[in-house]
Amino acid sequence: MSEKKILITGSNGLLGQKLVSLLANQNDIHLITTARGKNRLPFTEGYEYQEMDITNAEQVAEVIEQVKPNAIIHTAAMTNVDQCEFEKDLCWAMNVKAVEYLVEVCEKHDIYLCHLSTDFIFDGAAGPYSEEAQPSPVSYYGWTKYAAEEVVKRSKCRWSIARTVLVYGIVSDMSRSNIILWVKKSLEEGKNIKVVTDQFRTPTLAEDLAKGCWLMTNKEAEGIFHISGKDFLTPYEMAIKTADFFHLDKSLISEADSSNFTQPAKRPPRTGFILDKAIAELGYNPVSFEEGIAVVAEQTK
């Protein structure tokens, strides 16, 4: 079998770094990683790095035409939901315009595109959701991700969309914390924390999401796939499981509902995914939330 050229956008991000760890040094893969600015990965073997700002149409075209990958896994996006409410122009540029640039070059060179999307395209009235559910975003971030999906669907390239939910994990330089690390740190410091009981998610270990994206890309599967964890939990339940795992004081955790918190962007209350399609068609098999905590715990050592 000939070597497959894979290009990853957003390789400095959590998912990007997990994809590089998964695919670097595989014999039949020539891996090209791209991000804005310098490469932040802790290792440099098994892939090549190129700077690429996804909001710069000329640079996107130039890098991709030079590399001519067989497939692109597009993970780069503006994902801070509250920041998106304040910086709408930047959010649109990163989450929608960038996808238009990628689609154009994929069409031109017959490149397969695996595009990352989110449960925030749903209003959260009736989760968990299957791939056929009707999107109805409640935040600007959600709207941009929905618009991006439409760009991909209308394109003439071969495409897939990997939707995911509340990704957690750890890399060497974390730009943001996640629920496990936040709960662990707070309880270790003896802080009281309030955690919501009226939101439901299927939290996703970053390694599982990377595997799901690769299963899709390797098969060049087409269409939409829901790729998340399998446990349907509230953030409060996630916090309790985290405390149990690390043998920390659960009495510091108190129940709250969303009205206790003022956040600029509205959150969908009840999302989470039905994974039947990804399991049946891709052989996707995510870990349980407890197993996910153990993976993160091992990596924090």
C-alpha positions as semicolon CSV with decimal commas, in nm:
position;residue;x (nm);y (nm);z (nm)
1;M;0,000;0,000;0,000
2;S;0,131;0,343;-0,090
3;E;0,190;0,612;0,168
4;K;-0,106;0,829;0,260
5;K;-0,045;1,201;0,306
6;I;-0,251;1,345;0,592
7;L;-0,262;1,715;0,679
8;I;-0,391;1,827;1,020
9;T;-0,503;2,182;1,096
10;G;-0,487;2,309;1,453
11;S;-0,209;2,068;1,548
12;N;-0,121;2,275;1,857
13;G;-0,467;2,219;2,009
14;L;-0,575;1,934;2,236
15;L;-0,728;1,719;1,960
16;G;-0,454;1,818;1,714
17;Q;-0,181;1,702;1,951
18;K;-0,360;1,372;2,018
19;L;-0,393;1,312;1,642
20;V;-0,022;1,377;1,592
21;S;0,062;1,135;1,875
22;L;-0,164;0,874;1,714
23;L;-0,041;0,912;1,355
24;A;0,325;1,020;1,378
25;N;0,576;0,745;1,303
26;Q;0,318;0,521;1,133
27;N;0,490;0,361;0,835
28;D;0,218;0,417;0,577
29;I;0,141;0,777;0,678
30;H;0,320;1,093;0,575
31;L;0,197;1,343;0,834
32;I;0,193;1,718;0,783
33;T;0,087;1,926;1,083
34;T;-0,016;2,290;1,063
35;A;-0,111;2,563;1,309
36;R;-0,078;2,936;1,353
37;G;0,262;3,037;1,492
38;K;0,529;2,798;1,616
39;N;0,494;2,424;1,666
40;R;0,410;2,359;2,033
41;L;0,434;1,979;2,032
42;P;0,683;1,827;2,278
43;F;0,831;1,596;2,012
44;T;0,937;1,658;1,651
45;E;0,987;1,308;1,505
46;G;0,752;1,137;1,263
47;Y;0,587;1,438;1,102
48;E;0,666;1,770;0,938
49;Y;0,534;2,104;1,061
50;Q;0,424;2,403;0,854
51;E;0,285;2,730;0,980
52;M;-0,062;2,791;0,837
53;D;-0,317;3,050;0,948
54;I;-0,656;2,911;0,847
55;T;-0,801;3,264;0,819
56;N;-0,548;3,351;0,547
57;A;-0,691;3,223;0,217
58;E;-0,365;3,265;0,022
59;Q;-0,161;3,081;0,284
60;V;-0,415;2,797;0,303
61;A;-0,408;2,753;-0,075
62;E;-0,028;2,780;-0,090
63;V;0,049;2,528;0,185
64;I;-0,207;2,273;0,070
65;E;-0,116;2,299;-0,299
66;Q;0,248;2,251;-0,210
67;V;0,178;1,948;0,015
68;K;-0,109;1,797;-0,190
69;P;-0,238;1,572;0,091
70;N;-0,479;1,284;0,030
71;A;-0,685;1,395;0,328
72;I;-0,722;1,689;0,568
73;I;-0,844;1,658;0,927
74;H;-0,966;2,005;1,014
75;T;-0,952;2,058;1,392
76;A;-0,864;2,429;1,407
77;A;-1,149;2,653;1,528
78;M;-1,241;2,922;1,778
79;T;-1,404;2,715;2,051
80;N;-1,428;2,949;2,352
81;V;-1,806;2,983;2,351
82;D;-1,819;3,306;2,552
83;Q;-1,536;3,472;2,359
84;C;-1,728;3,398;2,037
85;E;-2,018;3,615;2,162
86;F;-1,783;3,914;2,199
87;E;-1,556;3,860;1,900
88;K;-1,809;3,766;1,634
89;D;-1,600;3,877;1,334
90;L;-1,300;3,673;1,442
91;C;-1,525;3,377;1,526
92;W;-1,686;3,388;1,179
93;A;-1,344;3,418;1,013
94;M;-1,204;3,119;1,201
95;N;-1,509;2,892;1,205
96;V;-1,676;2,963;0,869
97;K;-1,454;3,154;0,625
98;A;-1,163;2,921;0,696
99;V;-1,381;2,622;0,606
100;E;-1,472;2,792;0,276
101;Y;-1,100;2,828;0,196
102;L;-1,032;2,463;0,281
103;V;-1,330;2,335;0,083
104;E;-1,221;2,531;-0,223
105;V;-0,872;2,381;-0,225
106;C;-1,009;2,031;-0,145
107;E;-1,244;2,052;-0,445
108;K;-0,964;2,168;-0,671
109;H;-0,725;1,886;-0,579
110;D;-0,973;1,608;-0,489
111;I;-0,874;1,601;-0,122
112;Y;-1,089;1,423;0,136
113;L;-1,197;1,652;0,421
114;C;-1,280;1,540;0,775
115;H;-1,434;1,843;0,948
116;L;-1,481;1,877;1,324
117;S;-1,813;1,998;1,460
118;T;-1,996;2,013;1,792
119;D;-2,305;1,928;1,998
120;F;-2,354;2,307;2,031
121;I;-2,529;2,309;1,692
122;F;-2,828;2,168;1,887
123;D;-3,059;2,358;2,123
124;G;-3,032;2,089;2,390
125;A;-3,406;2,039;2,425
126;A;-3,402;1,668;2,349
127;G;-3,059;1,507;2,377
128;P;-2,891;1,268;2,336
129;Y;-2,896;1,322;1,960
130;S;-2,851;1,104;1,653
131;E;-2,689;1,228;1,331
132;E;-3,034;1,294;1,179
133;A;-3,147;1,538;1,450
134;Q;-3,227;1,893;1,335
135;P;-2,970;2,158;1,433
136;S;-3,094;2,470;1,614
137;P;-2,805;2,656;1,783
138;V;-2,853;2,880;2,089
139;S;-2,514;3,059;2,079
140;Y;-2,310;3,247;1,820
141;Y;-2,044;2,976;1,841
142;G;-2,312;2,716;1,766
143;W;-2,434;2,918;1,467
144;T;-2,085;2,942;1,317
145;K;-2,029;2,569;1,355
146;Y;-2,368;2,499;1,195
147;A;-2,287;2,738;0,908
148;A;-1,953;2,558;0,861
149;E;-2,129;2,221;0,839
150;E;-2,351;2,363;0,564
151;V;-2,041;2,483;0,373
152;V;-1,897;2,131;0,394
153;K;-2,227;1,961;0,296
154;R;-2,272;2,181;-0,010
155;S;-1,915;2,124;-0,127
156;K;-1,818;1,901;-0,418
157;C;-1,532;1,737;-0,229
158;R;-1,550;1,404;-0,048
159;W;-1,629;1,497;0,310
160;S;-1,719;1,378;0,655
161;I;-1,823;1,569;0,966
162;A;-1,718;1,446;1,311
163;R;-1,941;1,602;1,575
164;T;-1,822;1,577;1,933
165;V;-1,912;1,672;2,291
166;L;-1,718;1,825;2,584
167;V;-1,368;1,704;2,500
168;Y;-1,131;1,647;2,792
169;G;-0,771;1,535;2,812
170;I;-0,424;1,660;2,881
171;V;-0,127;1,770;2,672
172;S;0,211;1,913;2,764
173;D;0,107;2,277;2,728
174;M;-0,258;2,315;2,817
175;S;-0,415;2,634;2,686
176;R;-0,729;2,557;2,888
177;S;-0,821;2,333;3,178
178;N;-1,097;2,073;3,168
179;I;-1,351;1,944;3,416
180;I;-1,134;1,664;3,557
181;L;-0,829;1,883;3,616
182;W;-1,041;2,168;3,754
183;V;-1,226;1,944;4,002
184;K;-0,905;1,767;4,111
185;K;-0,714;2,094;4,166
186;S;-1,004;2,265;4,348
187;L;-1,062;1,974;4,588
188;E;-0,689;1,925;4,651
189;E;-0,678;2,293;4,752
190;G;-0,980;2,241;4,979
191;K;-1,203;2,476;4,779
192;N;-1,581;2,449;4,775
193;I;-1,711;2,417;4,419
194;K;-2,058;2,448;4,270
195;V;-2,132;2,221;3,975
196;V;-2,446;2,217;3,761
197;T;-2,698;1,934;3,764
198;D;-2,923;2,064;3,483
199;Q;-2,689;2,012;3,188
200;F;-2,631;1,671;3,029
201;R;-2,339;1,569;2,808
202;T;-2,149;1,263;2,682
203;P;-1,795;1,379;2,772
204;T;-1,527;1,273;2,523
205;L;-1,170;1,166;2,596
206;A;-0,945;1,346;2,345
207;E;-0,775;1,015;2,252
208;D;-1,113;0,865;2,161
209;L;-1,198;1,164;1,943
210;A;-0,861;1,135;1,768
211;K;-0,926;0,763;1,703
212;G;-1,275;0,840;1,571
213;C;-1,141;1,104;1,330
214;W;-0,876;0,863;1,210
215;L;-1,126;0,578;1,161
216;M;-1,329;0,816;0,943
217;T;-1,030;0,951;0,751
218;N;-0,859;0,617;0,698
219;K;-1,179;0,470;0,552
220;E;-1,262;0,798;0,380
221;A;-1,609;0,745;0,523
222;E;-1,861;1,002;0,401
223;G;-2,138;1,179;0,590
224;I;-2,190;1,284;0,951
225;F;-2,070;1,081;1,249
226;H;-2,130;1,139;1,618
227;I;-1,802;1,077;1,800
228;S;-1,817;1,122;2,179
229;G;-1,799;0,934;2,506
230;K;-2,077;0,686;2,584
231;D;-2,171;0,795;2,939
232;F;-2,460;1,044;2,962
233;L;-2,372;1,261;3,262
234;T;-2,425;1,598;3,428
235;P;-2,115;1,803;3,516
236;Y;-2,206;1,738;3,882
237;E;-2,190;1,360;3,822
238;M;-1,857;1,406;3,640
239;A;-1,724;1,598;3,941
240;I;-1,837;1,326;4,186
241;K;-1,676;1,052;3,972
242;T;-1,354;1,257;3,958
243;A;-1,353;1,303;4,337
244;D;-1,414;0,929;4,385
245;F;-1,132;0,836;4,150
246;F;-0,875;1,057;4,325
247;H;-1,016;0,985;4,676
248;L;-1,090;1,353;4,735
249;D;-1,350;1,514;4,962
250;K;-1,688;1,505;4,786
251;S;-1,849;1,720;5,056
252;L;-1,675;2,020;4,894
253;I;-1,891;1,972;4,582
254;S;-2,237;2,127;4,589
255;E;-2,518;2,102;4,337
256;A;-2,618;2,409;4,140
257;D;-2,828;2,488;3,835
258;S;-2,734;2,702;3,535
259;S;-2,921;3,003;3,670
260;N;-2,651;3,028;3,942
261;F;-2,399;3,124;3,674
262;T;-2,398;3,422;3,445
263;Q;-2,225;3,336;3,120
264;P;-2,233;3,555;2,809
265;A;-2,325;3,262;2,581
266;K;-2,628;3,041;2,631
267;R;-2,553;2,668;2,671
268;P;-2,777;2,391;2,537
269;P;-2,908;2,207;2,846
270;R;-2,931;1,849;2,725
271;T;-2,703;1,734;2,444
272;G;-2,493;1,418;2,432
273;F;-2,483;1,176;2,142
274;I;-2,622;0,843;2,026
275;L;-2,317;0,657;1,892
276;D;-2,482;0,364;1,709
277;K;-2,375;0,478;1,361
278;A;-2,008;0,533;1,451
279;I;-1,996;0,199;1,635
280;A;-2,161;0,006;1,349
281;E;-1,993;0,172;1,050
282;L;-1,650;0,263;1,189
283;G;-1,594;0,019;1,475
284;Y;-1,566;0,319;1,709
285;N;-1,540;0,212;2,072
286;P;-1,495;0,485;2,335
287;V;-1,385;0,435;2,695
288;S;-1,615;0,493;2,993
289;F;-1,580;0,823;3,181
290;E;-1,405;0,641;3,469
291;E;-1,155;0,489;3,225
292;G;-1,107;0,835;3,077
293;I;-1,025;0,980;3,421
294;A;-0,766;0,703;3,465
295;V;-0,603;0,794;3,131
296;V;-0,581;1,161;3,232
297;A;-0,452;1,067;3,579
298;E;-0,177;0,853;3,425
299;Q;-0,075;1,138;3,195
300;T;-0,062;1,399;3,475
301;K;0,211;1,201;3,651
